[in-house]
Amino acid sequence: MTNVLFICTDQHRADHVGFGGNEVVRTPNLDALAARGTSFDRTYVANPVCMPNRSSILTGRLPSAHGVVFNDRSLDWGTNTFVRRLSDAGYQTRHIGKAHIQIHAGHFFPDGGGAPVGWDAGRPNWDGLEDTARYLNGDVGPVEDFYGFDQAEFCLGHGAAVGGHHRLWAIERGFDPSNGGGGPQGPASARSEHWWQVFKPAYQEGFHSTEFVTSRSVDFIESAVEDTTPWFLFASYPDPHHPFTPPGDWFDRHNPADMTVPDSFHDPVDHLPGFLRTMSADAGARGPMRIGEAALRDAMAAQYGSIEMIDDGVGRILRALESSGQLDDTIVVFTADHGDMFGDHGFMLKGGFVFEGTTRVPLVIARPGVQGSQTSSLASSLDIGSTILDLVGVDSFTGVQGVSLVPLLDDVDEVVRDHVLIEEDVPDYGLWSNAVPEHSRTIVTADARMTRYSTGEGELYDLATDRGERSNLFDETAADDLRHDMTDRLVQALVGAADYARLSTESRDTEF
């Protein structure tokens, strides 16, 4: 049986890698992986926020089906995942890095956020495995049995944070946790003058989360040589999510003055929905926000350093595969959980944005001994688990809403889906002074994108002529035919996404 290495980054746009068309950020190892695999130009998330889409990747189900619709609730403990299927089929299954499918204690949502969708009363503290406080006393070993993973070692937090198993690992190597754990209020050896979310950690490069994920992944791969059991490794980097805090020399690899702002950065926003116009006028928002040009350049330079540090780590992992003789027996997958606006239309971060900057992510699937290729056919984060199971010959489970991308691996001109459905739900916790709509639903087709918000407003773009999504046609009479067609297709997609998989076995066996 074939091994599977799944590499994931966080808040990483599709065009912030070399093979995605970026000529500034240097990603030779990811580019080489794309050159020998199939790269997907049009992979969209099921939800442009961390926990919902990470849960969708694992389950192959939309957030409205698996229940994690926002970053305020944990994935139901009994939820089936493609990793459970691999484990049941005899795979070793290991998670290293950022999971973020359970809420972290002390998160910024009032009253601890929402209640979980479900729970297992037979397992106390089932949703406390990613609790940051759990790892402060130094006596916690690897988590065993985590949504199908035999073992899990966590990074908790973003940017320079040192939490979870990563924290314990760093302390063993000389990290001093009294410096504040690398948080934004802790010591820094350099800071941006324009944005508090850009700084260089005071600690050494070797204590950073990227090094933890890389080092522990290499350790696992090298140890797996001694076991004939096939394995699945999920190497999940917390970067390049904000705050943008690459350590050491990685922070200084790019000069902010050399960064190029997006073509749409100075575009007027009068054609956008009201909440985006409000957001555009409120540069002080905590979450999704309008960004100044100087702050954007600082963030971009730092983020490129973070990406290049990840790329260096990916190279080390792939070399470990090769030197251990396992490269020819391993499928390698690379993707991200969602993107970031990064200056498109003048905005930064994510949350309420359904532009391609947040919804389109890199995806590469490399099979042993197969020539590299590139496809522009539509794909979704929902499809990744189905594709892996298909490639290794393991059956899936009831309720999966993704499809296998294997036909595209064999023929890049194939079409496995005619649309991608994207959900976003943002509970009104008063996190930001701008009123992001609580609900939106988006359909992306080969040639268009339409979003309908719970406010009654919408966005409509003809992607065949406006790939940069710069001309909103939603209220344009000339676009009536396109809007009517996309509305019909959105309704049909929503009807087709209705979920019945939560019925019990007893209910399914009942005679009517």
C-alpha positions as CSV (number, residue, x, y, z in Angstrom):
1,M,0.0,0.0,0.0
2,T,1.1,3.5,-0.8
3,N,2.1,6.1,1.9
4,V,0.5,9.6,1.9
5,L,2.2,12.8,2.9
6,F,-0.3,15.7,3.3
7,I,1.3,19.1,3.7
8,C,-1.0,22.0,4.7
9,T,-0.4,25.7,5.3
10,D,-2.6,28.3,6.9
11,Q,-4.1,31.4,5.3
12,H,-2.1,30.9,2.1
13,R,-3.3,32.4,-1.2
14,A,-3.0,30.4,-4.4
15,D,-0.8,33.1,-6.0
16,H,1.6,33.3,-3.1
17,V,3.8,30.5,-4.4
18,G,6.1,30.4,-7.4
19,F,4.0,27.8,-9.3
20,G,1.0,29.9,-8.7
21,G,2.5,32.7,-10.8
22,N,4.3,34.8,-8.1
23,E,7.6,36.0,-9.3
24,V,8.8,37.4,-6.0
25,V,8.3,34.7,-3.3
26,R,10.9,32.0,-3.7
27,T,9.4,28.5,-3.3
28,P,11.8,26.1,-5.3
29,N,10.8,23.0,-3.4
30,L,7.0,23.5,-3.8
31,D,7.6,24.5,-7.4
32,A,9.5,21.2,-8.0
33,L,6.7,19.3,-6.3
34,A,4.2,21.0,-8.6
35,A,6.4,20.2,-11.6
36,R,6.3,16.5,-10.9
37,G,2.6,16.4,-9.7
38,T,-0.7,17.8,-10.9
39,S,-1.3,21.4,-9.9
40,F,-4.9,22.7,-9.7
41,D,-5.3,26.3,-10.7
42,R,-8.9,26.6,-9.5
43,T,-9.3,24.9,-6.2
44,Y,-11.7,26.7,-3.9
45,V,-12.5,26.2,-0.2
46,A,-15.8,25.1,1.2
47,N,-15.5,28.0,3.7
48,P,-12.8,30.8,3.8
49,V,-12.2,30.4,7.6
50,C,-9.8,28.1,9.4
51,M,-11.9,25.6,11.5
52,P,-14.8,25.2,9.1
53,N,-12.6,24.4,6.1
54,R,-10.2,22.2,8.0
55,S,-13.2,20.2,9.2
56,S,-14.4,20.1,5.6
57,I,-11.0,18.8,4.4
58,L,-11.1,16.0,7.0
59,T,-14.8,15.0,6.5
60,G,-15.4,15.8,2.8
61,R,-18.6,17.6,4.0
62,L,-19.8,21.2,3.9
63,P,-19.7,23.1,7.2
64,S,-23.5,23.1,7.3
65,A,-23.3,19.3,7.3
66,H,-20.4,18.6,9.7
67,G,-21.6,21.5,12.0
68,V,-18.4,23.6,12.4
69,V,-19.7,26.7,10.7
70,F,-17.3,29.1,12.5
71,N,-14.2,29.2,14.7
72,D,-16.3,28.9,17.8
73,R,-17.2,25.2,18.1
74,S,-15.3,21.9,18.0
75,L,-15.8,19.2,15.4
76,D,-18.1,16.5,16.8
77,W,-16.0,13.8,18.4
78,G,-17.8,11.0,16.6
79,T,-17.5,12.5,13.2
80,N,-16.2,10.3,10.5
81,T,-13.1,11.4,8.6
82,F,-11.1,10.1,5.7
83,V,-8.3,9.6,8.2
84,R,-10.5,7.2,10.2
85,R,-11.0,5.2,7.0
86,L,-7.2,5.1,6.4
87,S,-6.7,4.0,10.0
88,D,-9.4,1.3,9.7
89,A,-7.6,0.1,6.5
90,G,-4.4,-0.5,8.5
91,Y,-2.5,2.8,8.0
92,Q,-0.4,4.5,10.7
93,T,-1.9,7.9,10.9
94,R,0.0,10.8,12.4
95,H,-0.8,14.5,12.8
96,I,2.0,17.1,13.4
97,G,1.3,20.8,13.7
98,K,-1.8,22.9,13.5
99,A,-5.1,20.9,13.8
100,H,-7.5,23.7,14.8
101,I,-10.6,21.5,14.7
102,Q,-11.3,22.2,18.3
103,I,-11.5,25.6,20.0
104,H,-8.7,26.8,22.1
105,A,-9.4,28.0,25.7
106,G,-9.0,31.8,26.0
107,H,-10.1,32.3,22.4
108,F,-11.4,35.8,21.6
109,F,-15.0,34.9,21.3
110,P,-17.3,36.1,24.1
111,D,-18.3,33.5,26.7
112,G,-16.1,30.9,25.1
113,G,-17.9,30.9,21.8
114,G,-20.8,28.6,20.8
115,A,-21.6,25.1,22.1
116,P,-20.3,22.1,20.0
117,V,-22.6,20.4,17.6
118,G,-22.5,17.2,19.6
119,W,-20.5,15.5,22.2
120,D,-19.5,12.1,23.5
121,A,-20.4,11.8,27.2
122,G,-18.2,8.7,27.5
123,R,-15.0,10.7,26.9
124,P,-14.4,13.4,29.4
125,N,-12.9,16.6,28.1
126,W,-13.1,15.3,24.5
127,D,-13.0,18.8,23.2
128,G,-10.1,20.0,25.4
129,L,-7.3,18.3,23.5
130,E,-6.3,21.6,21.8
131,D,-6.7,23.6,25.0
132,T,-3.6,25.8,25.3
133,A,-3.6,25.5,29.1
134,R,-3.3,21.7,28.9
135,Y,0.3,22.0,27.8
136,L,1.6,24.5,30.3
137,N,2.6,22.1,33.1
138,G,4.9,20.0,30.9
139,D,3.6,16.5,31.6
140,V,1.5,16.0,28.4
141,G,2.5,13.3,25.9
142,P,1.2,12.9,22.3
143,V,-2.5,12.7,21.9
144,E,-3.7,9.3,21.0
145,D,-6.8,8.8,18.9
146,F,-7.7,12.1,17.4
147,Y,-10.4,12.0,14.7
148,G,-8.7,9.0,13.1
149,F,-5.1,10.0,13.9
150,D,-3.3,7.4,15.9
151,Q,-1.1,10.2,17.4
152,A,-1.3,13.9,17.2
153,E,1.3,16.6,18.2
154,F,-0.1,20.1,18.2
155,C,1.1,23.6,17.4
156,L,-1.3,26.0,19.1
157,G,-1.6,29.7,18.2
158,H,-0.3,31.7,15.2
159,G,2.8,33.6,14.1
160,A,5.5,33.5,16.8
161,A,3.3,31.7,19.3
162,V,4.9,28.6,21.0
163,G,2.1,26.4,22.3
164,G,0.9,22.8,22.7
165,H,3.4,20.0,22.0
166,H,5.4,22.6,20.1
167,R,6.0,24.4,23.4
168,L,7.1,21.3,25.3
169,W,9.4,20.4,22.4
170,A,10.9,23.9,22.3
171,I,11.5,24.0,26.1
172,E,13.4,20.7,25.9
173,R,15.7,22.5,23.4
174,G,16.3,25.6,25.5
175,F,13.4,27.8,24.8
176,D,12.6,30.2,27.7
177,P,8.8,30.5,28.0
178,S,9.1,33.5,30.3
179,N,9.5,35.7,27.2
180,G,5.7,35.6,26.7
181,G,5.6,32.6,24.4
182,G,6.2,34.6,21.3
183,G,2.9,36.5,21.4
184,P,2.4,39.9,19.9
185,Q,2.9,41.6,23.3
186,G,6.1,39.7,24.0
187,P,9.7,40.7,23.2
188,A,10.6,41.2,19.5
189,S,13.9,42.0,17.9
190,A,12.2,44.1,15.2
191,R,8.8,45.5,14.6
192,S,6.9,47.1,11.8
193,E,6.3,50.8,12.3
194,H,3.0,50.5,10.4
195,W,1.3,47.4,11.8
196,W,1.6,45.6,15.1
197,Q,0.9,42.2,13.4
198,V,4.4,42.3,11.7
199,F,7.4,41.6,13.9
200,K,10.5,39.4,14.3
201,P,10.4,37.1,17.3
202,A,13.1,37.6,19.9
203,Y,13.8,33.8,20.1
204,Q,16.0,31.7,17.8
205,E,14.8,30.4,14.5
206,G,15.0,26.8,15.8
207,F,12.1,27.3,18.3
208,H,9.6,28.5,15.7
209,S,6.5,26.4,14.8
210,T,7.7,25.9,11.2
211,E,10.9,24.2,12.5
212,F,8.8,22.0,14.9
213,V,6.6,20.8,12.0
214,T,9.5,20.2,9.7
215,S,11.7,18.5,12.3
216,R,9.0,16.2,13.8
217,S,7.8,15.2,10.3
218,V,11.4,14.3,9.3
219,D,11.7,12.2,12.5
220,F,8.4,10.4,11.7
221,I,9.4,9.6,8.1
222,E,12.8,8.3,9.2
223,S,11.3,6.1,11.9
224,A,8.7,4.7,9.5
225,V,11.4,3.0,7.5
226,E,11.6,0.3,10.2
227,D,7.9,-0.5,9.9
228,T,6.3,-2.1,6.8
229,T,2.9,-0.6,7.8
230,P,1.8,2.1,5.3
231,W,1.5,5.6,6.8
232,F,-0.4,8.8,6.5
233,L,1.3,12.0,7.8
234,F,-0.5,15.3,8.0
235,A,2.2,18.0,8.3
236,S,0.3,21.1,9.1
237,Y,2.2,24.5,9.3
238,P,0.5,27.3,11.3
239,D,2.2,29.9,9.0
240,P,1.8,32.1,6.9
241,H,-1.3,33.1,8.9
242,H,-1.1,36.5,10.6
243,P,0.6,37.8,12.7
244,F,3.5,37.7,10.2
245,T,6.5,36.8,12.3
246,P,9.1,34.8,10.5
247,P,12.2,34.3,12.8
248,G,15.8,35.2,12.3
249,D,17.0,35.8,8.8
250,W,13.7,34.8,7.3
251,F,12.2,38.1,8.5
252,D,14.7,40.1,6.5
253,R,14.7,38.2,3.2
254,H,12.5,40.8,1.4
255,N,12.5,44.6,1.5
256,P,9.0,46.0,1.9
257,A,9.9,48.8,-0.6
258,D,10.3,46.1,-3.3
259,M,6.8,44.7,-2.7
260,T,4.1,45.3,-5.3
261,V,0.6,46.2,-4.3
262,P,-2.2,44.4,-6.2
263,D,-3.7,46.1,-9.3
264,S,-7.0,46.4,-7.5
265,F,-5.6,48.0,-4.3
266,H,-6.9,51.5,-5.1
267,D,-10.1,50.5,-6.7
268,P,-13.3,52.3,-5.6
269,V,-15.6,50.3,-3.5
270,D,-18.9,52.0,-4.3
271,H,-20.0,48.9,-6.3
272,L,-19.5,46.6,-3.4
273,P,-22.1,45.5,-0.7
274,G,-22.7,48.0,2.1
275,F,-20.7,46.2,4.8
276,L,-17.6,46.2,2.6
277,R,-18.0,49.9,2.0
278,T,-18.3,50.4,5.7
279,M,-15.2,48.2,6.3
280,S,-13.3,50.2,3.7
281,A,-13.8,53.3,5.8
282,D,-12.8,51.6,9.0
283,A,-9.0,51.0,9.0
284,G,-9.0,50.2,12.7
285,A,-10.9,47.0,12.6
286,R,-9.5,44.1,14.6
287,G,-10.4,41.4,12.1
288,P,-11.0,41.8,8.3
289,M,-9.9,45.3,7.6
290,R,-8.8,48.1,5.2
291,I,-5.0,48.1,5.0
292,G,-2.7,51.0,4.3
293,E,0.0,50.7,1.6
294,A,3.0,50.8,4.0
295,A,1.4,48.2,6.3
296,L,0.6,46.0,3.3
297,R,4.2,46.1,2.1
298,D,5.6,45.3,5.5
299,A,3.1,42.4,5.9
300,M,3.9,41.0,2.4
301,A,7.6,41.1,2.9
302,A,7.3,39.2,6.2
303,Q,4.8,36.8,4.9
304,Y,7.0,35.9,1.9
305,G,9.7,35.1,4.5
306,S,7.4,32.8,6.3
307,I,6.4,31.0,3.1
308,E,10.1,30.6,2.1
309,M,10.9,29.1,5.5
310,I,8.0,26.7,5.0
311,D,9.3,25.9,1.5
312,D,12.8,25.1,3.0
313,G,11.1,22.8,5.5
314,V,9.1,21.1,2.7
315,G,12.4,20.5,0.9
316,R,13.9,18.8,4.0
317,I,10.8,16.6,4.4
318,L,11.0,15.5,0.7
319,R,14.7,14.8,1.0
320,A,14.0,12.7,4.0
321,L,11.5,10.7,2.0
322,E,14.1,10.3,-0.8
323,S,17.0,9.4,1.4
324,S,15.0,6.9,3.3
325,G,13.9,5.2,0.1
326,Q,10.2,6.0,0.5
327,L,9.7,8.7,-2.1
328,D,8.7,6.2,-4.8
329,D,6.1,4.7,-2.5
330,T,4.5,8.0,-1.3
331,I,1.7,10.2,-2.6
332,V,2.4,13.9,-1.7
333,V,-0.5,16.4,-1.4
334,F,0.0,20.1,-0.7
335,T,-2.7,22.7,0.0
336,A,-3.9,25.4,2.3
337,D,-7.0,25.8,4.5
338,H,-7.9,29.2,3.0
339,G,-6.4,32.4,1.6
340,D,-6.0,36.1,2.6
341,M,-7.1,39.3,0.8
342,F,-3.6,40.7,1.0
343,G,-4.4,44.1,-0.5
344,D,-7.0,43.0,-3.1
345,H,-9.5,45.9,-3.3
346,G,-7.5,47.5,-0.4
347,F,-8.5,44.8,2.1
348,M,-6.5,42.5,4.4
349,L,-7.1,39.1,6.2
350,K,-10.4,37.2,5.9
351,G,-13.9,37.1,7.3
352,G,-16.8,38.3,5.1
353,F,-14.7,38.3,1.9
354,V,-15.5,35.9,-0.8
355,F,-13.0,37.2,-3.3
356,E,-10.6,34.7,-4.9
357,G,-7.8,35.9,-2.5
358,T,-9.6,34.2,0.4
359,T,-11.4,31.4,-1.4
360,R,-8.8,30.0,-3.9
361,V,-5.9,27.9,-2.5
362,P,-3.0,26.1,-3.9
363,L,-3.4,22.3,-4.5
364,V,-0.8,19.9,-5.8
365,I,-1.2,16.1,-5.9
366,A,2.0,14.2,-6.8
367,R,1.9,10.5,-7.5
368,P,5.1,8.4,-7.7
369,G,6.4,8.0,-11.2
370,V,3.8,10.2,-12.9
371,Q,4.7,13.1,-15.2
372,G,3.7,16.6,-14.0
373,S,0.6,18.4,-15.3
374,Q,-1.6,21.4,-14.7
375,T,-5.4,21.7,-14.8
376,S,-7.9,24.6,-14.7
377,S,-10.9,22.4,-14.0
378,L,-12.8,23.2,-10.8
379,A,-11.9,21.5,-7.6
380,S,-12.9,22.0,-3.9
381,S,-11.3,21.4,-0.6
382,L,-14.1,18.9,-0.1
383,D,-12.5,16.7,-2.8
384,I,-9.1,16.1,-1.2
385,G,-10.1,13.2,1.2
386,S,-12.1,11.4,-1.5
387,T,-9.1,11.7,-3.9
388,I,-6.7,10.2,-1.3
389,L,-9.0,7.3,-0.5
390,D,-9.5,6.7,-4.2
391,L,-5.7,6.7,-4.9
392,V,-5.0,4.2,-2.2
393,G,-8.0,2.0,-2.8
394,V,-9.9,2.6,0.4
395,D,-13.7,3.0,0.5
396,S,-15.2,6.2,1.6
397,F,-18.3,6.7,3.9
398,T,-21.9,7.9,3.8
399,G,-22.5,11.6,3.5
400,V,-19.3,12.7,1.7
401,Q,-20.0,15.7,-0.5
402,G,-16.7,15.8,-2.2
403,V,-15.7,14.0,-5.4
404,S,-12.5,12.2,-6.4
405,L,-10.1,14.3,-8.5
406,V,-8.4,11.2,-9.8
407,P,-9.9,11.6,-13.3
408,L,-8.1,15.0,-13.5
409,L,-4.8,13.4,-12.5
410,D,-5.2,11.1,-15.6
411,D,-6.6,13.8,-17.9
412,V,-6.3,17.5,-17.1
413,D,-9.1,18.3,-19.5
414,E,-11.7,16.2,-17.6
415,V,-14.4,17.9,-15.6
416,V,-15.5,16.3,-12.3
417,R,-17.7,19.2,-11.0
418,D,-19.5,22.1,-12.8
419,H,-19.6,24.3,-9.7
420,V,-18.1,24.8,-6.2
421,L,-20.4,25.8,-3.4
422,I,-18.9,28.1,-0.7
423,E,-20.5,28.7,2.7
424,E,-19.7,31.4,5.2
425,D,-21.4,32.0,8.6
426,V,-20.1,34.8,10.9
427,P,-22.0,34.9,14.2
428,D,-22.5,38.5,15.5
429,Y,-20.1,38.6,18.4
430,G,-19.3,42.3,18.0
431,L,-15.7,41.4,17.1
432,W,-15.4,44.1,14.5
433,S,-17.0,47.6,14.3
434,N,-18.2,46.8,10.8
435,A,-21.3,44.6,10.4
436,V,-20.2,41.5,8.4
437,P,-23.4,39.6,7.3
438,E,-24.0,36.6,9.4
439,H,-24.6,34.3,6.4
440,S,-23.5,34.1,2.7
441,R,-23.7,31.4,0.1
442,T,-21.5,31.5,-3.0
443,I,-21.4,29.5,-6.2
444,V,-18.4,29.5,-8.5
445,T,-18.6,28.1,-12.0
446,A,-16.1,27.9,-14.9
447,D,-17.0,31.4,-15.9
448,A,-18.7,33.3,-13.1
449,R,-19.0,33.8,-9.3
450,M,-22.1,34.9,-7.5
451,T,-22.5,35.5,-3.7
452,R,-25.8,36.2,-1.9
453,Y,-25.7,37.7,1.6
454,S,-28.3,37.4,4.3
455,T,-28.6,41.2,4.0
456,G,-30.2,40.8,0.6
457,E,-27.1,42.2,-1.2
458,G,-24.9,40.3,-3.6
459,E,-21.9,40.1,-5.8
460,L,-21.7,38.9,-9.4
461,Y,-18.6,38.6,-11.5
462,D,-18.1,37.5,-15.1
463,L,-14.8,35.6,-14.5
464,A,-14.3,35.0,-18.2
465,T,-13.7,38.7,-18.7
466,D,-13.0,39.9,-15.1
467,R,-10.9,37.3,-13.3
468,G,-9.8,40.0,-10.8
469,E,-13.4,40.5,-9.7
470,R,-13.3,44.2,-10.2
471,S,-16.7,44.9,-11.7
472,N,-19.7,43.8,-9.6
473,L,-22.6,43.1,-12.0
474,F,-25.1,42.1,-9.3
475,D,-27.3,45.2,-9.8
476,E,-26.6,45.8,-13.4
477,T,-29.6,45.4,-15.8
478,A,-27.3,44.3,-18.6
479,A,-26.3,41.3,-16.5
480,D,-29.9,40.1,-15.8
481,D,-29.5,36.9,-17.8
482,L,-26.2,36.0,-16.0
483,R,-27.7,36.8,-12.6
484,H,-30.8,34.7,-13.3
485,D,-28.7,31.7,-14.5
486,M,-26.4,31.9,-11.5
487,T,-29.3,32.2,-9.1
488,D,-30.9,29.1,-10.5
489,R,-27.5,27.3,-10.3
490,L,-27.0,28.4,-6.7
491,V,-30.5,27.2,-5.7
492,Q,-29.8,23.9,-7.3
493,A,-26.5,23.6,-5.6
494,L,-28.1,24.3,-2.2
495,V,-30.8,21.7,-2.8
496,G,-28.1,19.2,-3.9
497,A,-26.1,19.9,-0.7
498,A,-29.0,19.0,1.6
499,D,-27.6,16.5,4.1
500,Y,-29.2,13.3,5.3
501,A,-26.2,11.5,6.6
502,R,-26.8,12.2,10.3
503,L,-29.7,9.7,10.3
504,S,-29.0,6.8,12.6
505,T,-28.6,3.2,11.3
506,E,-31.8,2.3,13.0
507,S,-33.6,5.1,11.1
508,R,-32.2,4.0,7.8
509,D,-33.4,0.4,8.4
510,T,-36.9,1.5,9.3
511,E,-39.6,0.3,6.8
512,F,-42.0,3.0,5.7
